[in-house]
Amino acid sequence: MELLFETDLPNLYYRGKVRDTYDLGDSLLLIATDRISAFDSVLPCGIPDKGMVLNQLSAFWFEKTAHLVPNHLIAVVDDAQWLNNTYGEKVCSGYYSFPGGYLSGAAWAEYQEKGTVSGVTFPNGLVESEKLPEPIFTPTTKADSGHDEPITLGEMKRLLGEEQAAELMEKTMRIFRYAHDYALERGIIIADTKMEFGLVNDRVLLIDELLTPDSSRFWDASQYQAGRSQSSFDKQPVRDWLIQAGWDKEPPAPMLPEDVIAQTTERYREAYRRLTGKEL
């Protein structure tokens, strides 16, 4: 479940950089806030409507992909008093998967250094942002503290067993291909994304958030050109401003100017408009 706003409900289960989770007894409440982080630090200002975009876009994708993979979502609510403890199930979170179809970010950095992507050797001569012959799959474990740890496919199979590991990979790539094709028709390239899966009674569920500007790299298809970095529908203006301002990436982070906040809000809203065909 998810909310559109921040609140001080009892039974805080976990507070992340940008989202809060509350224990409702037999279900969990996920609140998407307007908080924003960059370079592992939470900024002192929020981005108006960011939490609403993450909330509503996740709900949109969970509904749209439910025929492909079961997920954790019970309902989306905007009134905490509506909640009760008479339904739902807790999810034991286990693994992140990172599907990607383009050579960008950490994949591009690895390829430049080693000629590999996720440990797999790729042909010479590929350029930044180039579309890969086939999407790649990179799993990690979910850490309770600190950074999540990348694991190999072999390690994932040893941890989950051959059958469950194969199921997780198949579900990940099924959603990625479906979402990529859907978004491309609406002018957005999903270059890569992050999905989180949990286990309930040995049943694999898609959980957390799904295909949002925070968990994905969304590019404007009309401006796409391999061989360079791409303009993306996310917090790119925030990162750019912080770098140009000379911040040393050590907390506390500086306050953003109003124009950067407004630009970032508009990027989030535009991603929502294009993908859903609706105004927020």
C-alpha positions in Angstrom: 0.0 0.0 0.0 1.1 3.5 -0.6 0.1 7.1 0.4 0.6 10.4 -1.2 1.8 12.3 1.8 4.1 12.3 4.8 2.6 11.6 8.2 3.6 10.6 11.7 1.6 7.4 12.0 2.6 5.0 14.8 4.6 1.9 14.3 7.3 3.2 11.9 8.9 0.1 10.5 11.6 1.7 8.4 12.5 5.2 7.2 14.5 5.3 4.0 16.0 8.2 2.2 12.8 9.1 0.4 10.1 6.7 1.6 8.7 5.5 4.9 7.2 2.1 5.8 4.8 1.5 8.7 3.7 -1.8 10.2 0.0 -2.2 10.3 0.0 -5.6 11.9 -0.8 -7.9 9.0 0.3 -5.6 6.2 2.8 -2.8 5.5 2.1 0.8 4.5 4.5 2.4 2.1 4.5 6.2 2.0 6.1 7.9 -1.0 7.3 11.3 0.2 8.6 14.4 -1.6 12.1 14.0 -0.1 14.9 13.8 -2.5 18.4 12.3 -2.2 21.5 12.7 -4.3 25.0 11.2 -3.9 23.7 9.2 -0.8 22.5 12.4 1.0 18.9 13.6 1.7 18.6 17.2 0.6 17.0 19.8 3.0 14.3 20.6 0.5 11.6 18.4 -1.1 10.4 18.2 -4.7 6.7 19.1 -4.9 4.6 16.3 -6.4 7.5 13.9 -6.5 5.9 11.5 -4.0 2.6 11.7 -5.8 4.3 10.7 -9.1 6.2 7.8 -7.5 3.0 6.6 -5.8 0.7 6.9 -8.8 3.1 5.7 -11.4 4.0 2.6 -9.3 0.3 1.9 -8.9 -0.2 2.3 -12.7 2.6 -0.2 -13.5 1.5 -2.7 -10.8 -2.0 -2.8 -12.3 -0.7 -2.9 -15.8 1.7 -5.8 -15.2 -0.4 -7.8 -12.8 -1.2 -10.3 -15.6 2.5 -10.9 -16.0 3.7 -11.1 -12.4 1.8 -11.0 -9.1 2.6 -8.1 -6.8 2.2 -6.9 -3.2 -0.2 -4.0 -3.8 -3.4 -4.2 -1.9 -4.7 -0.7 -2.4 -3.6 2.9 -3.0 -5.1 5.3 -0.4 -5.0 9.0 0.5 -6.6 8.9 3.9 -4.8 7.2 6.8 -8.0 6.9 8.8 -9.3 4.5 6.1 -6.7 1.9 7.0 -7.4 -1.1 9.1 -5.7 -4.4 9.9 -8.2 -6.8 8.5 -6.4 -7.7 5.3 -3.1 -8.1 3.6 0.1 -9.9 4.1 3.6 -8.9 5.1 6.3 -9.3 2.5 9.8 -10.7 3.3 11.9 -8.7 1.0 14.8 -10.6 -0.6 16.3 -9.5 -3.8 16.8 -6.7 -6.3 17.1 -7.3 -10.0 18.5 -4.7 -12.4 17.4 -5.3 -16.0 18.8 -3.0 -18.6 18.8 -2.7 -22.4 21.3 0.1 -23.0 25.0 0.7 -22.2 24.8 3.4 -19.6 25.6 4.3 -16.0 27.5 1.5 -14.1 27.3 -0.8 -17.1 29.0 1.8 -19.3 31.7 2.3 -16.7 32.4 -1.4 -16.4 32.5 -1.8 -20.2 35.0 1.0 -20.5 37.3 -0.5 -17.9 37.0 -4.3 -18.6 35.0 -4.8 -21.8 32.3 -6.6 -19.8 28.8 -5.9 -18.6 27.9 -7.6 -15.3 30.9 -9.9 -15.9 29.8 -10.9 -19.4 32.2 -10.0 -22.2 30.7 -7.8 -24.9 32.0 -6.9 -28.4 34.6 -4.2 -28.8 33.6 -0.8 -30.2 30.3 -0.2 -28.3 29.6 3.4 -27.4 27.8 5.0 -24.5 24.0 4.6 -24.4 24.1 2.0 -27.3 21.3 -0.4 -27.3 22.5 -3.9 -26.3 21.7 -6.9 -28.5 19.7 -8.4 -25.6 18.7 -6.9 -22.2 21.0 -7.9 -19.3 20.0 -9.1 -15.8 22.0 -8.2 -12.7 20.8 -9.4 -9.3 21.8 -8.1 -5.8 20.8 -9.0 -2.3 18.9 -6.5 -0.2 21.0 -5.3 2.7 19.4 -4.3 6.1 22.1 -1.6 6.3 24.8 -0.2 4.1 24.8 -0.9 0.3 23.1 -3.8 -1.4 25.6 -6.4 -2.6 25.8 -7.5 -6.2 25.8 -11.2 -6.7 26.4 -13.5 -9.7 23.8 -15.6 -11.3 25.5 -18.6 -9.9 25.3 -17.2 -6.4 21.7 -16.4 -6.8 21.0 -20.0 -7.9 22.8 -21.3 -4.8 20.8 -19.0 -2.5 17.4 -19.5 -4.1 17.7 -22.8 -5.9 17.7 -23.3 -9.6 13.9 -23.2 -10.1 13.2 -20.1 -8.0 16.2 -18.2 -9.5 15.1 -19.0 -13.0 11.6 -17.8 -12.1 12.9 -14.5 -10.7 15.0 -13.9 -13.8 12.1 -14.8 -16.2 9.7 -12.5 -14.4 12.1 -9.6 -14.4 12.8 -9.8 -18.1 9.2 -10.3 -18.9 8.2 -7.1 -17.2 11.2 -5.1 -18.6 10.5 -6.1 -22.2 6.7 -5.3 -21.8 7.3 -2.0 -20.1 10.1 -1.0 -22.6 7.9 -1.6 -25.6 4.9 0.2 -24.0 6.9 3.2 -23.0 8.7 3.5 -26.3 5.3 4.0 -28.0 4.8 7.0 -25.8 8.2 8.6 -26.4 10.2 7.3 -23.5 13.1 4.8 -23.6 13.4 2.8 -20.4 17.2 2.3 -20.5 17.3 0.3 -17.3 15.4 -0.1 -14.1 15.4 -1.7 -10.6 12.9 -4.2 -9.4 12.5 -5.7 -6.0 11.1 -9.1 -5.2 10.0 -10.7 -2.0 8.9 -14.1 -0.9 5.6 -15.0 0.8 5.3 -18.7 1.6 7.9 -19.4 -1.2 5.8 -17.4 -3.7 7.7 -14.7 -5.6 6.1 -11.3 -5.5 7.0 -8.1 -7.2 7.2 -5.4 -4.4 8.3 -1.9 -3.4 8.0 0.6 -6.3 8.0 -0.1 -10.0 9.3 1.7 -13.1 9.4 5.2 -11.6 11.9 8.0 -12.4 13.6 7.2 -9.1 14.1 3.5 -9.9 14.7 3.8 -13.6 16.6 5.6 -16.3 13.9 7.2 -18.5 15.2 8.9 -21.8 13.4 11.1 -24.2 13.2 8.9 -27.3 13.0 11.9 -29.7 16.4 13.1 -28.4 18.1 9.7 -28.2 21.5 9.4 -29.9 24.0 6.7 -29.1 27.5 7.8 -28.3 26.7 10.3 -25.6 24.8 10.7 -22.3 21.1 11.2 -22.6 18.6 13.7 -21.1 16.5 11.8 -18.6 13.2 12.3 -16.8 14.5 12.2 -13.2 16.5 14.3 -10.8 19.2 15.1 -13.4 18.8 18.9 -12.8 19.5 18.3 -9.1 22.7 16.3 -9.7 23.9 18.8 -12.3 23.4 21.7 -10.0 25.1 20.1 -7.1 28.1 19.3 -9.2 28.3 22.8 -10.7 27.9 24.3 -7.2 31.0 22.5 -6.1 29.4 20.4 -3.3 31.9 17.9 -1.9 29.2 15.2 -1.6 29.6 15.2 2.1 26.5 15.9 4.3 24.8 18.2 4.9 23.7 18.8 1.3 23.0 22.4 0.2 19.6 23.9 -0.4 18.5 23.9 -4.0 17.4 27.0 -5.8 13.7 27.4 -6.7 14.3 27.1 -10.4 16.0 23.7 -10.0 13.2 22.5 -7.8 10.6 23.6 -10.4 12.5 21.9 -13.3 12.8 18.7 -11.4 9.1 18.7 -10.5 8.2 19.2 -14.2 10.5 16.3 -15.2 8.6 13.9 -12.9 5.2 15.2 -14.0 6.1 14.9 -17.7 7.2 11.2 -17.2 3.8 10.5 -15.6 1.9 12.3 -18.3 3.6 10.5 -21.1 3.4 7.0 -19.6 -0.2 7.2 -18.3 -1.7 9.7 -20.7 -3.2 11.6 -17.8 -2.4 14.7 -15.8 -1.3 14.2 -12.3 
